Structures are given as C-alpha cells and as structure tokens.
Amino acid sequence: MQPSRIPLWLALATFVLALISGGYAYTRYLRTVPALTAVRDIPAGTALAADMVREVRMPAGGVPPQSLYGLGQVAGMYASAPIFADQILTNRHVTDAAPADVALSPPGQGMRVISLPVRPETALGGALKAGETVDVAVAWPTSDGRPAPVEVLAAGVKVVDLRTESGLSATKGGVPATALLQVTTQQARTLVAAVESKGVIYLWLTGREHS
C-alpha cells in the first residue's frame, strides 16, 4: 500500500499562505513608525518640554501600544511616572494634571520651617498628612546591641508638608522622604543636632487640625 499523498493544490495553497504570512511579518518588522523617546531621565511630576524628548523612527513591531509620536503631544503635559533616558513614551507616562505642591509661606515670629529625613515606617506608614500635629521623637544609635533609647525632642509641632525624594509634595500617594515641620528656633537646633548625630526620627500623631 502506497502512503497517502497530499494533493498538489493543498500543498501549493499552504506554501502560498506561508509566504503571505512570512511576508507580512517581515514587512511589519521593516516598516518604521514615529515615536518619542526621552533624551534624559525625567522624574515624575516634571513639566515636559520639547527639549526633553526626541522624535525617532522605529520598526512598527517594536513600538508599544499607545506610544506618543509627536512633540506636540507633550506640550503642557507632566510626567505621571518616572521616565528613563531612551525610553519610549506612551500615554501612561504623561498627564495634563499639574503635580500637587504646597507653596511655603513664612512662619510666624520666632518660628522656623525645617526639613527632617523620614521613612514611611517612621512617619505613620504614609498616613500622615500636611496640617497634622505631631511629636518628634528620636531613637539614639547604640553600639552595644541594646535597644535604642527614645526621646521626644519636640512636642505639638505642625507638619507643613511631606516631600518625596524628588522634592514633590507627597499628597498623591508619593513615598515621603522628608518632613517639613514648623518649630521654634530652639526646637530646630535640637532636631538638626539629632539628625547630625545619626538619630532616627519618628513622628507621632497627637492631634488633627479641623477646618
């Protein structure tokens, strides 16, 4: 018994379909489309300008969905997420909403606004907001492995703002890295000395201002 043979017309049809499919994929790879890439690293919240991006042409198959392709698409926009140098910009990287920020006003007579380094775990895990009243405590470093002694250095001080590492206000879910506090001159000196002595700053919520 002879083995069955594929009809010639079916073999030809399969061959033609393979050529068409391969040709389409090859053409898509070779066809280029415009795209925008970042000239340098751009922090989240930055107002975008034309000199921060450049237009390039890339193979159509290598451009992600919803990519931006014209310089006019970044005019008046802000970076909604960190953008890295040479990264292709997409819709998710830009927003027309200006980042929320707090304009600092001069404090009252005898008061100062200082910035102290904080971490989420030492500042109520990100729940702390501007306008809250806190006690500022410090855990002093030890070299013998014993628990660090804790001392309250300033009580009942106002949180002016919380800032991220890039200096933007952390009011929209940003990770706080710095706390701006309104304190007396003596409190400012004491707190700065604690930071310089490598003490770990903790903010304890004591009250909430209501309008």
Rosetta blueprint (number, residue, H / E / L):
1 M L
2 Q L
3 P L
4 S L
5 R L
6 I L
7 P L
8 L H
9 W H
10 L H
11 A H
12 L H
13 A H
14 T H
15 F H
16 V H
17 L H
18 A H
19 L H
20 I H
21 S H
22 G H
23 G H
24 Y H
25 A H
26 Y H
27 T H
28 R H
29 Y H
30 L H
31 R L
32 T E
33 V E
34 P E
35 A E
36 L E
37 T E
38 A E
39 V L
40 R L
41 D L
42 I E
43 P L
44 A L
45 G L
46 T L
47 A E
48 L L
49 A L
50 A H
51 D H
52 M H
53 V E
54 R E
55 E E
56 V E
57 R E
58 M E
59 P E
60 A H
61 G H
62 G H
63 V L
64 P L
65 P L
66 Q L
67 S E
68 L L
69 Y L
70 G L
71 L H
72 G H
73 Q H
74 V L
75 A L
76 G L
77 M L
78 Y E
79 A E
80 S L
81 A L
82 P L
83 I E
84 F L
85 A L
86 D L
87 Q L
88 I E
89 L L
90 T E
91 N H
92 R H
93 H H
94 V E
95 T E
96 D L
97 A L
98 A L
99 P L
100 A L
101 D L
102 V L
103 A L
104 L L
105 S L
106 P L
107 P L
108 G L
109 Q L
110 G L
111 M E
112 R E
113 V E
114 I E
115 S E
116 L E
117 P E
118 V L
119 R L
120 P H
121 E H
122 T H
123 A L
124 L H
125 G H
126 G H
127 A L
128 L L
129 K L
130 A L
131 G L
132 E E
133 T E
134 V E
135 D E
136 V E
137 A E
138 V E
139 A E
140 W L
141 P L
142 T L
143 S L
144 D L
145 G L
146 R L
147 P L
148 A L
149 P L
150 V E
151 E E
152 V E
153 L E
154 A E
155 A E
156 G E
157 V E
158 K E
159 V E
160 V E
161 D E
162 L E
163 R E
164 T L
165 E L
166 S L
167 G L
168 L L
169 S E
170 A L
171 T L
172 K L
173 G L
174 G L
175 V L
176 P L
177 A L
178 T E
179 A E
180 L E
181 L E
182 Q E
183 V E
184 T E
185 T H
186 Q H
187 Q H
188 A H
189 R H
190 T H
191 L H
192 V H
193 A H
194 A H
195 V H
196 E H
197 S L
198 K L
199 G L
200 V E
201 I E
202 Y E
203 L E
204 W E
205 L E
206 T E
207 G E
208 R E
209 E L
210 H L
211 S L
